[in-house]
């Protein structure tokens, strides 16, 4: 297969475990379909080996490498994707888990990761494949039910609480997790033609939504498209997206802040279920967009992108209250030295950080809810050609996206979240 590099042989895997004596079978396969993963190539590696004690044993791994095309790599390098993720896996997550261990609780945030002894010229991440242990993704197109959503919120609350405590006791995280990605150096790539194509398609989609007339400017008899969220779509989508994103990335040091997973949606969460189909554990993968700031970022991103349509808005306040209860419990458990945010303060942070709500529904959600197709990739989206433009248009014309967006936009409007 084109996506499986020729260098990937069993030689690399001889040294990752101390008990490997002789590898008998070695198999590599693509682990995801187009549209399931955008920022990397994910390969499933299975091997049967004879252990040093003479036993026949199996090993299952997930190898994550960068996409092979230059345009995607340039964007991902600018976004520090591998730097962020390797910092999270190698430095941060072990410390967060240790905090709970010291408090008498065993918490795992992610699968175990390994390193090759042989040097690899490019960035990679090698993880234990959790499927043999019964972990799997839920369906991104159907979305998560109430039980699944609460389990993920509980895990996010564990992550957020420990990262806030680590910050309170140890100080700043690495620059790659705290400094804004949107700066003058990255402006050219983030203001590319693909951004304008996304803005145009997002804007056109709004005019087709049921109920979009409620946003029209009655006095000037303008169309819904130009007047829905007047400030947002003239300032953010059309003229000013870069400045608004850069501003949103700067966190308020007087508020409660934590490490956000940054890309917490259905495909980046592994679920283990019991015999009755109830969730018994969750793990996170893909920390390539992790960043420090208000938990509002993770909460909007996760709830809007990942939940079933029927509960997304109806249960939103319930989800926030549930998350807050878990966060408060964890902070107390860890003897958090600073002020624990109240539910009211969390809601204030959600109102104040509304940019993350709007950017999620206006752009990201269209990518997450797209039907599977062979050309669903960053490379396609970055292409300034008919293929790229058609793909972006398709994202916003999908019936699924429109149904979800139709439910969210009026809710955002009623809360004043469209006022920037």
C-alpha positions, 0 to 999 in steps of 0.5 A: 500500500502507498501509505505503508513506508518501505523502511517499516520492517520487523527489525525496528520491533526487535528491541522495543520489548526486552522479552522479544527473542525471535519475531515469527510473523510481522504484519502492517496494515492501514488502521483508519479510513479516509476521513477518520484521521487527518493529521497523521498516517496511522498503521496497525502493526501485529507481530507473533514472536517467541519470547526469551522464556520460550513462549509464543506471544503476540504484540499489537501496536499502533504506529503514527507517522506524518503524512507523506505530502509536503503541503500537509507536513508544512501545516502540521509542522507549523501546528507543532503537532508531533512536538506537542504530542511527544511532550504530552506522552513523554513528559506530561501524562506520566506526571499527571498519572503520578499525581493520582497515584500519590492520592491513592487512585490509579488513572490511565489517560492514554495507551502505553508508548514505546520507542525504537532503539534504531534511530528514525529520521522523522517524527513518530509515535508508537503506542500499544494497540488497545483493541486486543484489550477490548477498547474501540472507537464509537461511531463518529457519525452516530455520536455518543449517547448520554452514558458515553458522554458522561464517561468522557467528561469524567475523564476530561475532568481528571485530565484538567484537574491534574494538569491545573494542579501540576501547573500550580505546583510546578509552573509553566508547561513547555512553550509548545503547549502554552504559546499561541500557534497563531503568530506572524510567522504562521500567518501565511499558512493559516491565511491560505486560500483554503481558509477563504474556501472554508469561510465561503462554504460555511457562510453559504450553508447557513443560508440554507438552514431551516430557521435561518430567517430569525437571524436576518436584518429585518430593517434593511431586509437583508438576506440571512446569509449576510446578517446571521451573526453580523459581527462573526461572519464579517469579522471572523469568517471574511476578514479577521479570522487570524486575529480572532484565533490569535486572541482566543489562544491567549488565556486569562491568567486570573481564570481557572486554566488547565491543559486541554486535550485540544482535539477531543472528539469521537475518533480520539477516544477509546471505549471499553464496554462491559457485557451490558454495553455500558462504558467501563473505561475510556482512554484518549489518543491524539494529543497533537493539538493540546494547549493550556487555557480555559477548559471551555475549549475542550468542552465546546469542542467535545460536546458539539463534535461528538454527541448525538444530535438529540442530546447535544443542546438539550443536555448541554447544561446538564453536561457542564454541571456533571463535568463541574462536579467531577472537576471539583471532586478531583481538585479536592482529591489532589489538594488543589492549592488555588481557588476551585472554580464554581459552576457559575465561574465555569459558565462565565468562562464558557460565555467569555470563550465563545470563540471556541464554540463558534469556530467548532460549529462553523468549521471543525464540525463539518470535517468531523461529520463528513461521510467517508470518502477516499479523498478526505484528507488535509492534502485535499483541503489544502488544494487550491483546485476544483477537487479541493473546493468541491470537497470543502463544499461537500463538507458543508452540504452534508445533511448530517452537518446541516442538522447539527448546525441548525440545532446549534446556531440558534442556541448560540444566538440566544446565549449571546455567543455570536457577539464578538 
